[in-house]
Amino acid sequence: MSDDNSPRRPGPRFAKLGYRPGVGIMLLNARGDVFTGRRIDTQVEAWQMPQGGIDEGESPRQAAFRELAEEIGTDKARVLSETVDWLVYDLPPELMGKVWGGKYRGQRQKWFAMLFEGSDADIDLATAHPE
């Protein structure tokens, strides 16, 4: 009998795939509100915090600020905290081999808590890479 709470393991075809390095940002304002954005590149409604991959030669912190600029058009933030360890997860089996060019079985991410130090005018969702 299957246990719905048991971890899913990738089949042998995907077991050798690595993890995509990435960052995530929990952007807080002075009141403690957390920014989440609605994705525009999916068929179903999906909301998430800014996040993305780490480019070759880029540090996680550099990637976090680049992702803020790419996704919400701002650099008006400062780092409050960073996860010490990498957070690792596998994609659901039905997505392995389909997303990120089929190169990864999941992601390993560093997450940053950042304080937004700008005004609403410093957020621009009409960036060159809207998601």
C-alpha positions in Angstrom: 0.0 0.0 0.0 1.3 3.5 -0.9 1.8 6.1 1.7 1.1 9.6 0.3 3.5 11.1 2.8 6.5 9.0 1.8 9.3 10.7 -0.1 9.2 10.2 -3.8 12.4 8.8 -5.3 13.5 9.5 -8.8 13.6 6.5 -11.2 17.0 5.3 -12.3 16.8 7.5 -15.4 17.0 10.7 -13.3 18.9 9.5 -10.2 22.3 10.6 -11.7 21.0 14.2 -12.4 22.4 17.0 -10.3 20.7 19.8 -8.5 20.2 23.3 -10.1 21.9 25.9 -7.9 19.6 28.7 -7.0 18.5 31.5 -4.6 15.3 32.6 -3.1 14.4 35.9 -1.5 12.0 36.7 1.2 11.6 40.4 0.8 10.1 42.2 3.8 9.0 45.8 4.1 9.3 47.9 7.3 5.9 46.6 8.5 7.0 43.0 8.1 4.9 42.3 5.0 6.4 39.7 2.6 6.4 40.3 -1.2 5.0 37.6 -3.3 4.3 37.9 -7.0 1.8 36.1 -9.3 3.6 34.2 -12.1 2.5 35.1 -15.6 4.2 32.2 -17.4 2.0 29.4 -16.1 -1.5 28.1 -17.1 -2.5 27.8 -13.4 -2.5 30.6 -10.8 0.8 30.5 -9.0 2.4 32.9 -6.5 5.9 32.9 -5.3 8.7 34.9 -3.8 11.5 36.1 -6.1 13.9 33.3 -6.9 16.1 31.9 -9.7 19.3 30.2 -10.8 22.8 31.1 -9.9 24.9 32.0 -13.0 28.4 30.5 -13.5 31.0 32.5 -11.5 28.2 34.3 -9.5 28.0 34.1 -5.7 24.6 33.3 -4.1 24.4 36.9 -2.8 25.1 38.4 -6.2 22.5 36.1 -7.7 19.9 37.2 -5.2 20.4 40.9 -6.0 20.3 40.1 -9.8 17.1 38.2 -9.4 15.5 41.1 -7.5 16.5 43.4 -10.4 15.3 41.0 -13.1 12.0 40.0 -11.5 10.8 43.1 -9.7 13.1 45.9 -11.0 14.8 47.0 -7.8 18.0 46.9 -5.9 16.7 48.8 -2.9 17.2 46.1 -0.3 19.7 44.9 2.2 20.4 41.4 3.4 19.2 40.6 6.9 20.0 36.9 6.9 21.1 34.0 4.7 20.5 30.3 5.2 23.7 28.6 6.5 23.1 25.4 4.6 21.7 24.7 1.1 18.1 23.7 1.0 17.7 20.8 -1.4 14.6 19.3 -3.0 13.7 16.9 -5.8 11.1 17.9 -8.4 8.0 15.8 -8.6 8.7 12.7 -10.8 6.4 14.0 -13.6 8.6 17.1 -14.0 12.0 15.5 -13.9 13.6 15.6 -17.3 11.1 18.3 -18.5 12.0 21.6 -16.8 15.4 23.4 -16.9 16.2 21.5 -20.1 16.0 18.2 -18.4 19.5 18.7 -16.8 18.4 18.6 -13.1 16.5 16.5 -10.7 15.7 19.4 -8.4 17.2 22.4 -6.8 19.6 23.3 -4.1 19.0 26.9 -2.9 20.3 29.5 -0.6 17.5 31.7 0.8 17.9 35.3 1.8 15.8 37.5 4.1 16.0 41.0 2.8 14.6 44.3 4.0 13.1 46.5 1.2 14.4 50.0 1.7 12.7 51.8 -1.2 9.2 53.0 -2.0 6.5 51.5 -4.1 7.9 53.5 -7.0 11.1 51.5 -6.8 9.3 48.3 -7.7 8.9 47.7 -11.5 7.2 44.5 -12.6 7.5 45.4 -16.3 11.1 44.2 -16.4 13.0 42.7 -19.4 12.4 39.2 -18.1 8.8 39.2 -16.6 7.7 35.9 -15.1 
